[in-house]
Amino acid sequence: MTEGTPNLRELNKRRTREAISNAATRLFIEHGFDRTTIAEVAVAAGVAKMTVTNHFPRKEDLVLDLHREMVAAQAEAVAGRAPGESALAALRRTCLASIDRHDPALGFADPPFVRTVTESPALLARLREIHEQSENALTAALAEATDSPPGDLTARLAAGLLAAIRRALFTEVFHRVLAGEEHEAISAAIRPSAVRAFDHLRSALDGYAVRPTD
């Protein structure tokens, strides 16, 4: 087995997780999130109920199974910025790339899925929590990038401004999906607004958290 190749156990875990997620999504779309039980998901996926909860400790994450990616996306963009690149420029670049590839972590999904989320108070609450966790992760990344203490006020203020753009775009994508727009049309419609939003922050943040070139 070559280095970096997942072993059979990891592959099986990944396949099981995917099967559970697919079965859950299908049931939630057909019957509604609140009316579907974990036991019903387990039966549909052909696994034990405990297997479902081992992979997805929270029922909401059976639907929002990209929550880890959503939480980490902005912090990873800051950590991975190029030498001489500011946090603002890195987040602008990665956000526009997400729009161009119709990233599910930015809200691009099928109408039945979006409807399932927006019709469930529990899922909407979980989505707000994910956005908040993403902003907190971004705050920590900005503090580290500027050699500031954790929870630094400047980092928190900058994270609030930058995270607001992604959150607003996510909401807009959901609204447009529900309105019946195709992903390509949504991408074309929101991209100019995203560009303007980041441009508005240039005077305040363009020189903030620039990665050293040394």
C-alpha positions as CSV (number, residue, x, y, z in Angstrom):
1,M,0.0,0.0,0.0
2,T,1.5,3.3,-1.0
3,E,1.8,6.2,1.3
4,G,-1.3,8.4,1.3
5,T,-3.5,5.7,0.0
6,P,-6.5,5.1,2.4
7,N,-6.7,1.6,3.8
8,L,-9.7,-0.6,3.4
9,R,-11.1,0.3,6.8
10,E,-11.1,4.0,6.0
11,L,-12.7,3.3,2.6
12,N,-15.4,1.3,4.2
13,K,-16.0,4.0,6.8
14,R,-16.2,6.6,4.0
15,R,-18.7,4.5,2.0
16,T,-20.8,3.9,5.0
17,R,-20.9,7.6,5.9
18,E,-21.9,8.4,2.3
19,A,-24.6,5.7,2.2
20,I,-26.1,7.1,5.5
21,S,-26.0,10.6,4.3
22,N,-27.6,9.7,1.0
23,A,-30.4,7.7,2.7
24,A,-31.0,10.5,5.2
25,T,-31.2,13.2,2.5
26,R,-33.7,11.1,0.5
27,L,-35.9,10.5,3.5
28,F,-35.8,14.1,4.8
29,I,-36.8,15.4,1.3
30,E,-39.6,12.9,1.0
31,H,-41.0,13.1,4.6
32,G,-39.5,16.2,6.2
33,F,-36.5,16.5,8.5
34,D,-38.6,16.7,11.7
35,R,-40.8,13.7,10.9
36,T,-38.0,11.4,10.0
37,T,-36.3,9.4,12.8
38,I,-32.7,8.2,13.1
39,A,-34.0,4.7,13.3
40,E,-35.7,5.1,9.9
41,V,-32.5,6.5,8.4
42,A,-30.6,3.4,9.8
43,V,-33.1,1.0,8.1
44,A,-32.9,2.9,4.8
45,A,-29.1,2.8,4.9
46,G,-28.9,-0.8,6.0
47,V,-26.9,-0.1,9.1
48,A,-27.5,-0.1,12.9
49,K,-28.9,3.0,14.6
50,M,-25.6,3.3,16.6
51,T,-23.7,3.3,13.3
52,V,-25.6,6.4,12.2
53,T,-25.0,8.2,15.5
54,N,-21.3,7.2,15.4
55,H,-20.9,8.9,12.1
56,F,-23.3,11.8,12.7
57,P,-23.7,12.6,16.4
58,R,-26.2,15.3,15.6
59,K,-29.2,14.7,13.4
60,E,-28.9,18.0,11.7
61,D,-25.5,17.0,10.4
62,L,-27.1,14.2,8.4
63,V,-28.3,17.0,6.2
64,L,-25.6,19.6,6.6
65,D,-22.8,17.0,6.2
66,L,-20.4,19.6,4.8
67,H,-20.4,21.5,8.1
68,R,-16.7,20.8,8.6
69,E,-15.8,22.2,5.3
70,M,-18.1,25.2,5.9
71,V,-16.5,25.9,9.2
72,A,-12.9,25.6,8.0
73,A,-13.1,27.2,4.6
74,Q,-12.3,30.8,5.5
75,A,-9.7,29.9,8.1
76,E,-7.9,27.7,5.6
77,A,-8.0,30.4,3.0
78,V,-6.1,32.7,5.5
79,A,-3.7,30.0,6.5
80,G,-3.0,29.1,2.8
81,R,-2.5,32.7,1.5
82,A,0.4,33.2,-0.8
83,P,3.5,35.2,0.2
84,G,2.7,38.9,0.0
85,E,-1.0,38.2,-0.1
86,S,-3.4,39.7,2.5
87,A,-6.1,37.9,4.2
88,L,-8.6,39.9,2.3
89,A,-7.1,39.0,-1.1
90,A,-6.9,35.3,-0.1
91,L,-10.6,35.3,1.0
92,R,-11.7,37.2,-2.1
93,R,-9.8,34.7,-4.4
94,T,-11.2,31.6,-2.7
95,C,-14.7,32.9,-2.4
96,L,-14.9,33.8,-6.1
97,A,-13.5,30.3,-7.0
98,S,-16.3,28.8,-4.8
99,I,-18.8,30.8,-6.8
100,D,-17.3,29.8,-10.1
101,R,-17.4,26.1,-9.3
102,H,-20.9,26.2,-7.7
103,D,-19.5,25.0,-4.3
104,P,-22.2,23.2,-2.2
105,A,-20.5,24.7,0.9
106,L,-21.6,28.1,-0.4
107,G,-25.2,26.9,-0.8
108,F,-25.3,25.6,-4.3
109,A,-27.7,22.6,-4.1
110,D,-30.8,21.1,-5.6
111,P,-34.2,22.9,-4.8
112,P,-35.6,19.9,-2.8
113,F,-32.5,19.9,-0.5
114,V,-32.6,23.7,0.0
115,R,-36.4,23.5,0.7
116,T,-35.8,20.8,3.3
117,V,-33.3,23.0,5.1
118,T,-35.3,26.2,5.0
119,E,-38.5,24.5,6.2
120,S,-36.9,23.2,9.3
121,P,-36.3,25.5,12.3
122,A,-33.8,23.0,13.7
123,L,-31.7,23.0,10.5
124,L,-31.8,26.8,10.2
125,A,-30.6,27.0,13.7
126,R,-27.8,24.6,13.0
127,L,-26.9,26.6,9.9
128,R,-26.6,29.8,11.9
129,E,-24.4,27.9,14.4
130,I,-22.1,26.7,11.5
131,H,-21.8,30.3,10.3
132,E,-20.9,31.4,13.8
133,Q,-18.3,28.7,14.1
134,S,-16.8,29.6,10.8
135,E,-16.5,33.2,11.9
136,N,-14.8,32.1,15.2
137,A,-12.4,29.9,13.2
138,L,-11.6,32.9,10.9
139,T,-11.0,35.1,14.0
140,A,-8.5,32.5,15.3
141,A,-6.7,32.3,11.9
142,L,-6.5,36.1,11.7
143,A,-5.1,36.4,15.2
144,E,-2.5,33.8,14.4
145,A,-1.6,35.4,11.1
146,T,-1.0,38.7,12.9
147,D,0.8,37.3,15.9
148,S,-2.0,38.5,18.1
149,P,-3.5,36.9,21.2
150,P,-6.5,34.6,20.7
151,G,-9.8,36.5,20.5
152,D,-7.9,39.7,19.6
153,L,-10.5,42.5,19.0
154,T,-9.1,43.6,15.7
155,A,-9.1,40.0,14.4
156,R,-12.6,39.6,15.6
157,L,-13.8,42.8,13.9
158,A,-12.0,41.9,10.7
159,A,-13.5,38.4,10.8
160,G,-17.0,39.8,11.3
161,L,-16.7,41.9,8.2
162,L,-15.2,39.2,6.1
163,A,-17.5,36.4,7.3
164,A,-20.6,38.6,6.6
165,I,-19.8,38.4,2.9
166,R,-19.8,34.6,2.8
167,R,-22.9,34.4,4.9
168,A,-24.8,36.9,2.7
169,L,-23.8,35.0,-0.4
170,F,-24.9,31.7,1.0
171,T,-28.3,33.1,1.9
172,E,-28.6,34.7,-1.6
173,V,-27.7,31.4,-3.3
174,F,-30.4,29.6,-1.2
175,H,-33.0,32.2,-2.2
176,R,-32.2,32.0,-5.9
177,V,-32.2,28.2,-5.8
178,L,-35.7,28.2,-4.3
179,A,-36.7,30.7,-7.0
180,G,-35.8,28.1,-9.6
181,E,-32.7,29.7,-11.0
182,E,-30.0,27.4,-12.5
183,H,-26.6,27.3,-10.8
184,E,-24.8,29.0,-13.7
185,A,-27.3,31.9,-13.6
186,I,-26.9,32.2,-9.9
187,S,-23.1,32.3,-10.2
188,A,-23.3,35.0,-12.9
189,A,-25.7,37.1,-10.8
190,I,-23.9,37.0,-7.5
191,R,-20.3,37.2,-8.6
192,P,-20.3,41.0,-9.3
193,S,-21.9,41.7,-5.9
194,A,-19.2,39.6,-4.2
195,V,-16.5,41.5,-6.0
196,R,-18.0,44.8,-4.9
197,A,-18.3,43.6,-1.4
198,F,-14.6,42.7,-1.1
199,D,-13.6,45.9,-2.9
200,H,-15.5,47.9,-0.3
201,L,-13.3,46.4,2.4
202,R,-10.0,47.2,0.7
203,S,-9.4,50.6,2.3
204,A,-9.8,49.0,5.8
205,L,-8.2,45.5,5.3
206,D,-6.0,45.4,2.2
207,G,-2.8,45.7,4.3
208,Y,-4.0,43.5,7.2
209,A,-2.6,40.0,7.8
210,V,-0.3,40.1,4.8
211,R,1.9,37.0,4.6
212,P,5.6,37.8,4.8
213,T,7.5,37.2,1.6
214,D,10.7,36.1,3.4
